[in-house]
């Protein structure tokens, strides 16, 4: 199917909220990882979100070019073409963008989308993330307010982060301390600054409840999904909504190593999007390592031999890598209960 329109993307998120499931948001950095994500969503019968980080956008432009906007535009054009052949809807998103990269990443991309929308086309990306976790909350929300207005005008959804995700991703690093836990006061401040998430421009909110980027084993970090429930209650009260309302469309960052129970609880409290990166990177690379070890005498010209073209052909190990990553995407869909949920089915 074509890349999701703004209306389709909104409907995807609404359906996830209503039916208590979440979409995996799969980070990619190449045509191969993009194809693997699409394959995984199709096999799961799930719509989904595909996203690129600042580092991924740099890499997509060419390792010697390192231009985030060029890489993003090229990625979106390629994705728009190949996605037509898959029976699910996918939305395109840009991941964590800190303050010092706004002018070289998100702001130019919003401007490109605004120009496209003005001439009757769809925006280039369906959503963008502003990562203000490294600046004071007041400044974070001031910048979010400015970006939200521009995104709304370009038919784009904004994602913000309120709180700090520990660990490191693409140069954005958060300490593992009490700031990993968003407070009810943070949730109220967000509502006061940006209003109802559905009214003045739609936005997704990444609240933190012990999340850490990168690799960790279950039990190494204490996740407290009940914090999401408390934040939803505080926001609902501030908006004058009824008890049990979940005004925030929530995003789960730093989920590697989370238990099935923790993921399920987070979804029940209003998570509609969960970022998946570390696990899919490993799932892509592991079959490549197996191929190289199993066929070392073919991929290497050992002792003056000529090797075996069929084993060092990048397509040979590339197909295995894509299949491995696609299987991990299917698993993510199952964990988040999005399997079988496609607006096109």
RODO-2510 file (C-alpha; in nm, 4 decimals, decimal comma):
residues 345
     n   res          X          Y          Z
     1     x     0,0000     0,0000     0,0000
     2     x     0,1120     0,3576    -0,0358
     3     x     0,2735     0,5215     0,2654
     4     x     0,0029     0,6146     0,5152
     5     x    -0,1664     0,9482     0,4570
     6     x    -0,2057     1,1799     0,7576
     7     x    -0,5651     1,0607     0,7872
     8     x    -0,4648     0,6938     0,7726
     9     x    -0,1912     0,7467     1,0307
    10     x    -0,4357     0,9176     1,2662
    11     x    -0,6779     0,6295     1,2205
    12     x    -0,4009     0,3780     1,2923
    13     x    -0,3217     0,5499     1,6228
    14     x    -0,6884     0,5886     1,7149
    15     x    -0,7500     0,2183     1,6526
    16     x    -0,4475     0,1182     1,8607
    17     x    -0,5691     0,3317     2,1505
    18     x    -0,9249     0,2014     2,1243
    19     x    -0,8298    -0,1665     2,0987
    20     x    -0,5337    -0,1540     2,3406
    21     x    -0,2437    -0,2479     2,1194
    22     x     0,0657    -0,0617     2,0023
    23     x     0,2610    -0,0403     1,6803
    24     x     0,6285    -0,1311     1,6718
    25     x     0,8320     0,1616     1,5413
    26     x     1,1293    -0,0001     1,3703
    27     x     1,4516     0,1950     1,3288
    28     x     1,6202     0,1397     0,9935
    29     x     1,9372     0,2716     0,8344
    30     x     1,9468     0,1114     0,4888
    31     x     1,7299    -0,0225     0,2097
    32     x     1,7881    -0,3748     0,3454
    33     x     1,6677    -0,2979     0,6972
    34     x     1,3721    -0,1067     0,5507
    35     x     1,2778    -0,4091     0,3392
    36     x     1,3146    -0,6342     0,6432
    37     x     1,0787    -0,4131     0,8448
    38     x     0,8218    -0,4132     0,5642
    39     x     0,8490    -0,7912     0,5327
    40     x     0,7996    -0,8347     0,9059
    41     x     0,4918    -0,6129     0,9187
    42     x     0,3424    -0,7952     0,6194
    43     x     0,4058    -1,1370     0,7760
    44     x     0,2422    -1,0204     1,0987
    45     x    -0,0516    -0,8661     0,9140
    46     x     0,0186    -0,5472     1,1060
    47     x     0,0367    -0,1841     1,0080
    48     x     0,3437    -0,0184     1,1505
    49     x     0,5874     0,2692     1,1811
    50     x     0,9332     0,2851     1,0257
    51     x     1,1744     0,5467     1,1536
    52     x     1,5231     0,6845     1,1131
    53     x     1,7445     0,8489     1,3716
    54     x     1,9874     1,1340     1,3143
    55     x     2,2657     0,8794     1,2710
    56     x     2,0537     0,6696     1,0398
    57     x     1,9734     0,9731     0,8267
    58     x     2,3428     1,0617     0,8100
    59     x     2,4298     0,7083     0,7037
    60     x     2,1562     0,6963     0,4398
    61     x     2,3064     1,0022     0,2680
    62     x     2,6386     0,8179     0,2306
    63     x     2,9065     0,7727     0,4988
    64     x     3,1260     1,0376     0,3362
    65     x     2,8408     1,2856     0,2828
    66     x     2,6715     1,2768     0,6253
    67     x     2,3770     1,5032     0,5470
    68     x     2,0698     1,4221     0,7532
    69     x     1,8225     1,5991     0,5247
    70     x     1,9599     1,4359     0,2082
    71     x     1,9483     1,0940     0,3723
    72     x     1,5948     1,1510     0,4998
    73     x     1,4594     1,2657     0,1641
    74     x     1,6234     0,9721    -0,0142
    75     x     1,4899     0,7266     0,2429
    76     x     1,1350     0,8633     0,2192
    77     x     1,1378     0,8464    -0,1618
    78     x     1,2635     0,4869    -0,1631
    79     x     1,0211     0,3812     0,1093
    80     x     0,7270     0,5383    -0,0745
    81     x     0,8072     0,3298    -0,3821
    82     x     0,8753    -0,0107    -0,2285
    83     x     0,5960     0,0094     0,0315
    84     x     0,3363     0,0024    -0,2470
    85     x     0,3969    -0,3703    -0,2886
    86     x     0,3134    -0,4678     0,0705
    87     x    -0,0425    -0,5255     0,2005
    88     x    -0,0063    -0,3098     0,5129
    89     x     0,0085     0,0601     0,5953
    90     x     0,3329     0,2105     0,7224
    91     x     0,4005     0,5598     0,8496
    92     x     0,7422     0,7264     0,8291
    93     x     0,8862     0,8920     1,1381
    94     x     1,2100     1,0613     1,2421
    95     x     1,3451     0,9532     1,5801
    96     x     1,5278     1,1410     1,8594
    97     x     1,6335     1,4894     1,7505
    98     x     1,8116     1,6940     2,0188
    99     x     1,8188     2,0734     2,0258
   100     x     2,1546     2,1109     1,8503
   101     x     2,0309     1,9100     1,5487
   102     x     1,6872     2,0666     1,4994
   103     x     1,8100     2,3126     1,2354
   104     x     1,9891     2,0401     1,0406
   105     x     1,7232     1,7733     1,0624
   106     x     1,3647     1,8239     1,1774
   107     x     1,3041     2,1891     1,0919
   108     x     1,4149     2,1563     0,7255
   109     x     1,2101     1,8383     0,6888
   110     x     0,8999     2,0120     0,8250
   111     x     0,9593     2,2934     0,5751
   112     x     0,9823     2,0413     0,2896
   113     x     0,6554     1,8839     0,3993
   114     x     0,4891     2,2255     0,4267
   115     x     0,5860     2,2975     0,0662
   116     x     0,4520     1,9583    -0,0438
   117     x     0,1213     2,0081     0,1383
   118     x     0,0838     2,3579    -0,0081
   119     x     0,0881     2,2095    -0,3579
   120     x    -0,1574     1,9332    -0,2667
   121     x     0,0849     1,6485    -0,1911
   122     x     0,1246     1,4450     0,1271
   123     x     0,3920     1,5405     0,3809
   124     x     0,7285     1,3684     0,3389
   125     x     0,7130     1,2156     0,6882
   126     x     0,4034     1,1504     0,8941
   127     x     0,5623     1,2391     1,2277
   128     x     0,8792     1,3836     1,3786
   129     x     1,0271     1,3579     1,7261
   130     x     1,1668     1,6516     1,9193
   131     x     1,3874     1,5159     2,1992
   132     x     1,4018     1,7859     2,4651
   133     x     1,5063     1,5519     2,7439
   134     x     1,8463     1,7210     2,7788
   135     x     1,7060     2,0720     2,8367
   136     x     1,4907     2,2075     3,1221
   137     x     1,1243     2,1127     3,0971
   138     x     1,0114     2,4716     3,0425
   139     x     1,2446     2,5121     2,7423
   140     x     1,1522     2,1645     2,6177
   141     x     0,7841     2,2581     2,6088
   142     x     0,8470     2,6030     2,4578
   143     x     1,0271     2,4445     2,1636
   144     x     0,7575     2,1769     2,1429
   145     x     0,4892     2,4458     2,1197
   146     x     0,6697     2,6120     1,8284
   147     x     0,7230     2,2815     1,6462
   148     x     0,3679     2,1641     1,7113
   149     x     0,2210     2,4639     1,5312
   150     x     0,4445     2,4045     1,2278
   151     x     0,3735     2,0315     1,2259
   152     x    -0,0015     2,0836     1,2491
   153     x     0,0078     2,3197     0,9523
   154     x     0,1960     2,0565     0,7502
   155     x    -0,0390     1,7714     0,8561
   156     x     0,2352     1,6083     1,0649
   157     x     0,2163     1,4587     1,4142
   158     x     0,4812     1,5709     1,6643
   159     x     0,6380     1,3384     1,9188
   160     x     0,7856     1,4850     2,2356
   161     x     0,9723     1,3400     2,5311
   162     x     0,8899     1,4427     2,8874
   163     x     1,1475     1,2938     3,1203
   164     x     1,4813     1,1316     3,0479
   165     x     1,5518     0,7948     2,8860
   166     x     1,8733     0,6530     3,0269
   167     x     2,1584     0,5120     2,8220
   168     x     2,2806     0,6440     2,4871
   169     x     2,1430     0,6622     2,1353
   170     x     2,3069     0,8555     1,8515
   171     x     2,4933     1,0843     2,0893
   172     x     2,1930     1,1605     2,3116
   173     x     2,2791     1,0285     2,6554
   174     x     2,0709     1,0170     2,9704
   175     x     2,1928     0,9290     3,3175
   176     x     2,0329     0,6386     3,5007
   177     x     1,8825     0,8204     3,8003
   178     x     1,5522     0,9510     3,9415
   179     x     1,4921     1,1591     3,6281
   180     x     1,4042     0,8355     3,4491
   181     x     1,0601     0,8626     3,6073
   182     x     0,8159     1,1258     3,4779
   183     x     0,6094     1,2921     3,7510
   184     x     0,2396     1,3877     3,7477
   185     x     0,3568     1,7492     3,7629
   186     x     0,5483     1,6964     3,4377
   187     x     0,2305     1,5626     3,2751
   188     x     0,0282     1,8625     3,3941
   189     x     0,2944     2,1044     3,2671
   190     x     0,2762     1,9364     2,9265
   191     x    -0,1010     1,9791     2,9088
   192     x    -0,0766     2,3438     3,0171
   193     x     0,1838     2,4176     2,7484
   194     x     0,0484     2,2157     2,4555
   195     x    -0,3165     2,1594     2,5409
   196     x    -0,5251     1,8547     2,4618
   197     x    -0,3110     1,6204     2,2463
   198     x    -0,5956     1,6005     1,9953
   199     x    -0,6970     1,9677     1,9737
   200     x    -0,4217     2,2177     1,8920
   201     x    -0,2228     1,9806     1,6747
   202     x    -0,1814     1,6122     1,7513
   203     x     0,1202     1,5014     1,9489
   204     x     0,2571     1,1773     2,0892
   205     x     0,4195     1,1810     2,4320
   206     x     0,7136     0,9699     2,5430
   207     x     0,6864     0,9614     2,9211
   208     x     0,9634     0,7834     3,1067
   209     x     0,9133     0,5083     3,3594
   210     x     1,2660     0,3694     3,3945
   211     x     1,3417     0,3317     3,0243
   212     x     1,7016     0,2876     2,9086
   213     x     1,8353     0,2867     2,5534
   214     x     2,0716     0,0135     2,4454
   215     x     2,1293    -0,3386     2,5699
   216     x     2,0256    -0,4551     2,9124
   217     x     1,8860    -0,7735     3,0634
   218     x     1,5464    -0,7924     3,2346
   219     x     1,5835    -0,6872     3,5980
   220     x     1,8831    -0,4585     3,5398
   221     x     1,6574    -0,1539     3,5153
   222     x     1,3411    -0,1050     3,7166
   223     x     1,0496    -0,0257     3,4889
   224     x     0,7414     0,1172     3,6601
   225     x     0,4557     0,1188     3,4034
   226     x     0,2137     0,2404     3,6721
   227     x     0,3748     0,5833     3,6286
   228     x     0,1984     0,6019     3,2922
   229     x    -0,1367     0,5429     3,4605
   230     x    -0,0680     0,8186     3,7129
   231     x     0,0329     1,0612     3,4370
   232     x    -0,2826     0,9844     3,2389
   233     x    -0,4931     1,0489     3,5487
   234     x    -0,3211     1,3815     3,6144
   235     x    -0,3634     1,4914     3,2514
   236     x    -0,7291     1,3869     3,2435
   237     x    -0,8010     1,5831     3,5598
   238     x    -0,6251     1,8919     3,4197
   239     x    -0,8373     1,8662     3,1031
   240     x    -1,1583     1,8052     3,2942
   241     x    -1,2027     1,4616     3,1400
   242     x    -1,3814     1,1711     3,3040
   243     x    -1,2088     0,9211     3,5303
   244     x    -1,0380     0,6480     3,3311
   245     x    -0,9639     0,8722     3,0326
   246     x    -0,6244     0,8329     2,8636
   247     x    -0,5629     1,1687     2,6954
   248     x    -0,1990     1,1027     2,6058
   249     x    -0,1008     0,8888     2,3069
   250     x     0,2068     0,7378     2,4698
   251     x     0,5367     0,6169     2,3260
   252     x     0,7619     0,3527     2,4851
   253     x     1,1336     0,4223     2,4351
   254     x     1,4255     0,2096     2,5490
   255     x     1,2326    -0,1169     2,5605
   256     x     1,5100    -0,3709     2,4963
   257     x     1,5030    -0,6319     2,7690
   258     x     1,1504    -0,5466     2,8826
   259     x     0,9356    -0,8358     2,9981
   260     x     0,6107    -0,9272     2,8239
   261     x     0,4239    -0,8221     3,1387
   262     x     0,5849    -0,4773     3,1427
   263     x     0,5068    -0,4235     2,7751
   264     x     0,1477    -0,5359     2,8223
   265     x     0,0948    -0,3028     3,1180
   266     x     0,2391    -0,0070     2,9266
   267     x     0,0020    -0,0735     2,6354
   268     x    -0,2926    -0,0957     2,8746
   269     x    -0,2035     0,2514     3,0051
   270     x    -0,2111     0,4124     2,6602
   271     x     0,1126     0,3275     2,4760
   272     x     0,0378     0,3221     2,1013
   273     x     0,3977     0,3213     1,9704
   274     x     0,7040     0,1345     2,0926
   275     x     1,0484     0,1950     1,9491
   276     x     1,2442    -0,1167     1,8518
   277     x     1,6058    -0,0747     1,7463
   278     x     1,8682    -0,2625     1,9466
   279     x     1,6920    -0,5979     1,9168
   280     x     1,6360    -0,5679     1,5419
   281     x     1,9976    -0,4627     1,4859
   282     x     2,1103    -0,7859     1,6489
   283     x     1,8484    -0,9896     1,4623
   284     x     1,9816    -0,8480     1,1332
   285     x     2,3508    -0,9011     1,2127
   286     x     2,3367    -1,2456     1,3775
   287     x     2,2569    -1,4376     1,0532
   288     x     2,5385    -1,2503     0,8782
   289     x     2,7850    -1,3684     1,1422
   290     x     2,6557    -1,7245     1,1060
   291     x     2,6956    -1,7068     0,7283
   292     x     3,0527    -1,5784     0,7524
   293     x     3,1577    -1,8454     1,0045
   294     x     2,9864    -2,1251     0,8120
   295     x     3,1247    -2,0199     0,4737
   296     x     3,4585    -1,8683     0,5746
   297     x     3,6424    -2,0541     0,2992
   298     x     3,4012    -1,9125     0,0418
   299     x     3,3843    -1,5507     0,1566
   300     x     3,7610    -1,5376     0,2085
   301     x     4,0205    -1,6239    -0,0531
   302     x     4,2013    -1,8665     0,1760
   303     x     4,5548    -1,9748     0,0907
   304     x     4,5459    -1,8162    -0,2530
   305     x     4,2176    -1,9781    -0,3571
   306     x     3,9444    -1,7845    -0,5382
   307     x     3,6647    -1,8194    -0,2826
   308     x     3,3029    -1,8811    -0,3788
   309     x     3,1183    -1,5948    -0,5439
   310     x     2,7822    -1,7398    -0,4413
   311     x     2,8718    -1,7075    -0,0733
   312     x     3,0361    -1,3641    -0,0801
   313     x     2,7662    -1,2131    -0,2999
   314     x     2,6054    -0,9554    -0,0614
   315     x     2,2638    -1,0882    -0,1580
   316     x     2,3465    -1,4288    -0,0108
   317     x     2,4039    -1,3043     0,3429
   318     x     2,1750    -1,0026     0,2943
   319     x     1,8690    -1,2225     0,2448
   320     x     1,9478    -1,4108     0,5643
   321     x     1,9909    -1,0839     0,7515
   322     x     1,6585    -0,9490     0,6273
   323     x     1,4785    -1,2706     0,7180
   324     x     1,6257    -1,2619     1,0693
   325     x     1,5193    -0,9022     1,1256
   326     x     1,1742    -0,9619     0,9755
   327     x     1,1191    -1,2448     1,2252
   328     x     1,2066    -1,0074     1,5121
   329     x     0,9568    -0,7513     1,3769
   330     x     0,6882    -1,0218     1,3774
   331     x     0,7774    -1,0965     1,7400
   332     x     0,7463    -0,7270     1,8269
   333     x     0,4009    -0,7161     1,6673
   334     x     0,2969    -1,0185     1,8715
   335     x     0,4289    -0,8663     2,1958
   336     x     0,2491    -0,5382     2,1299
   337     x    -0,0720    -0,7123     2,0178
   338     x    -0,0715    -0,5400     1,6768
   339     x    -0,0611    -0,8670     1,4787
   340     x    -0,3597    -0,8882     1,2492
   341     x    -0,4390    -0,5189     1,2888
   342     x    -0,4216    -0,3541     0,9481
   343     x    -0,6663    -0,0986     0,8152
   344     x    -0,6171    -0,2549     0,4722
   345     x    -0,7338    -0,6010     0,5735
***
